[in-house]
Structures are given as structure tokens and as C-alpha cells.
Amino acid sequence: QVQLVESGGGLVQAGGSLRLSCAASGIIFTINAMGWYRQAPGNQRESVAVITSGGRTNYADSVKGRFTISRDNAKNAVYLQMNSLKPEDTAVYYCTGGPDGFPRRYWGQGTQVTVSS
């Protein structure tokens, strides 16, 4: 079993920054890729950023150039640095993990990010 616990969400003004953190515990050898997904009210859940075990990253077009995903394998953690935040970034952000190619097998409980205009 794997547990993913997010932290770092909150309220920020447009143009501001937030850094989300996610700590993994449990049977973590089953986790290679990690990622961040988000879901805004009335919208489907969408991928924001993914990082593989080899450090390759992939971003949604809407966040390219503004968000950066990184990981610390020694701490079993993944981070999402979010800069130049926009009101449309408002959502619940979920940390995910799983095998390379399927990074959304496991989910955290989510953390709210609200960007005010």
C-alpha cells in the first residue's frame, strides 16, 4: 500500500507563487513516476505535470513555463513550484504515483489552491 500526502496549498493573489509538496510512504518501490493532477469545480481532472524515475518531465500546455515539477528520491518526495499563478489555476491539486507509463495509480487526498484576481 502507498500513501501520498500533499501540503503547501492555500490562497494567493494572481501573479504570486506557491510550492506544493508530496511525501510518499508505504510500498514505495512500486512508484517510479510521480505527478500532479488538478480538478477545478465543474471540470474533469487533468494532468498538470509528470516526472519519471529517470527525471523526464511532461507538462500541460497551460502551465508550461510557469510550473516546475521536481523530485527528491532520497526523501520519496515530489514538488510542484507554481509561479505566475492565474485565477484559472484554482483547483484541488492531487499528488499521484505509479509505474513509469502509469503515474496515476496512487492518489493523495488533494490540497486546495485558490488564486484570487
C-alpha positions as CSV (number, residue, x, y, z in Angstrom):
1,Q,0.0,0.0,0.0
2,V,1.1,3.5,-0.8
3,Q,0.3,6.8,1.0
4,L,0.7,10.1,-0.7
5,V,0.3,13.3,1.5
6,E,0.3,16.7,-0.1
7,S,1.0,20.0,1.6
8,G,1.5,23.6,0.5
9,G,-1.8,24.7,-0.9
10,G,-3.5,27.9,0.0
11,L,-4.8,31.3,-1.2
12,V,-2.6,33.5,-3.3
13,Q,-3.1,36.6,-5.5
14,A,-2.8,36.4,-9.2
15,G,0.9,36.6,-10.2
16,G,2.0,35.0,-7.0
17,S,3.7,31.7,-6.3
18,L,3.1,28.5,-4.3
19,R,5.1,25.4,-3.8
20,L,3.3,22.1,-3.3
21,S,5.0,19.1,-1.7
22,C,4.1,15.5,-1.6
23,A,5.6,12.8,0.6
24,A,5.3,9.1,-0.3
25,S,5.3,6.3,2.2
26,G,4.5,2.6,2.3
27,I,5.4,0.2,-0.5
28,I,7.2,3.0,-2.4
29,F,9.3,0.6,-4.6
30,T,6.2,0.4,-6.7
31,I,6.4,4.1,-7.5
32,N,8.6,5.2,-10.4
33,A,6.8,8.1,-12.0
34,M,5.1,10.8,-9.9
35,G,2.8,13.6,-10.9
36,W,0.4,16.3,-10.1
37,Y,-3.2,16.4,-11.3
38,R,-5.8,19.0,-10.6
39,Q,-9.6,19.4,-10.7
40,A,-11.5,22.6,-10.8
41,P,-15.2,22.8,-9.9
42,G,-17.3,21.6,-12.8
43,N,-14.2,20.3,-14.7
44,Q,-12.7,17.0,-15.3
45,R,-9.5,16.0,-13.5
46,E,-6.5,16.9,-15.7
47,S,-2.8,16.2,-15.7
48,V,-0.6,19.1,-14.7
49,A,2.9,17.7,-14.7
50,V,4.6,14.3,-14.5
51,I,8.2,13.3,-13.7
52,T,9.5,9.8,-14.5
53,S,12.0,7.8,-12.5
54,G,14.7,9.0,-14.9
55,G,13.8,12.6,-14.4
56,R,11.9,13.2,-17.7
57,T,9.2,15.8,-17.3
58,N,6.0,16.5,-19.1
59,Y,3.7,19.5,-18.6
60,A,0.2,20.5,-19.6
61,D,0.4,23.3,-22.2
62,S,-1.5,25.6,-19.8
63,V,1.3,25.6,-17.2
64,K,4.5,25.3,-19.4
65,G,6.9,28.0,-18.4
66,R,5.2,28.7,-15.1
67,F,5.2,25.4,-13.2
68,T,8.2,23.2,-12.4
69,I,8.0,19.6,-11.2
70,S,10.9,18.1,-9.3
71,R,11.6,15.1,-7.1
72,D,13.9,14.1,-4.2
73,N,14.3,10.3,-4.4
74,A,16.1,10.3,-1.1
75,K,13.1,11.8,0.6
76,N,10.5,10.0,-1.5
77,A,9.0,13.4,-2.3
78,V,7.8,15.3,-5.3
79,Y,7.3,19.0,-5.6
80,L,5.4,21.5,-7.8
81,Q,6.7,25.0,-7.9
82,M,4.0,27.2,-9.3
83,N,4.8,30.8,-10.5
84,S,2.8,33.5,-12.2
85,L,-0.4,31.9,-10.9
86,K,-3.6,32.7,-12.6
87,P,-7.2,32.5,-11.4
88,E,-7.8,29.6,-13.8
89,D,-5.2,27.6,-11.8
90,T,-7.6,27.5,-8.9
91,A,-8.3,23.8,-8.3
92,V,-7.7,20.9,-5.9
93,Y,-4.3,19.6,-6.7
94,Y,-3.6,15.9,-6.3
95,C,-0.2,14.1,-6.0
96,T,0.0,10.8,-7.8
97,G,2.4,8.0,-8.2
98,G,2.9,4.7,-10.0
99,P,4.9,2.8,-12.6
100,D,6.5,4.7,-15.4
101,G,3.8,5.0,-18.0
102,F,1.0,4.9,-15.4
103,P,1.8,7.6,-12.9
104,R,-1.7,7.9,-11.5
105,R,-2.1,4.5,-9.9
106,Y,-2.0,6.0,-6.4
107,W,-3.6,9.3,-5.3
108,G,-3.2,11.7,-2.4
109,Q,-6.1,13.4,-0.7
110,G,-5.6,16.7,-2.5
111,T,-4.8,20.2,-1.5
112,Q,-6.7,23.3,-2.4
113,V,-5.1,26.1,-4.4
114,T,-7.1,29.3,-4.8
115,V,-5.8,32.1,-6.9
116,S,-7.6,35.4,-6.5
117,S,-7.8,38.1,-9.2
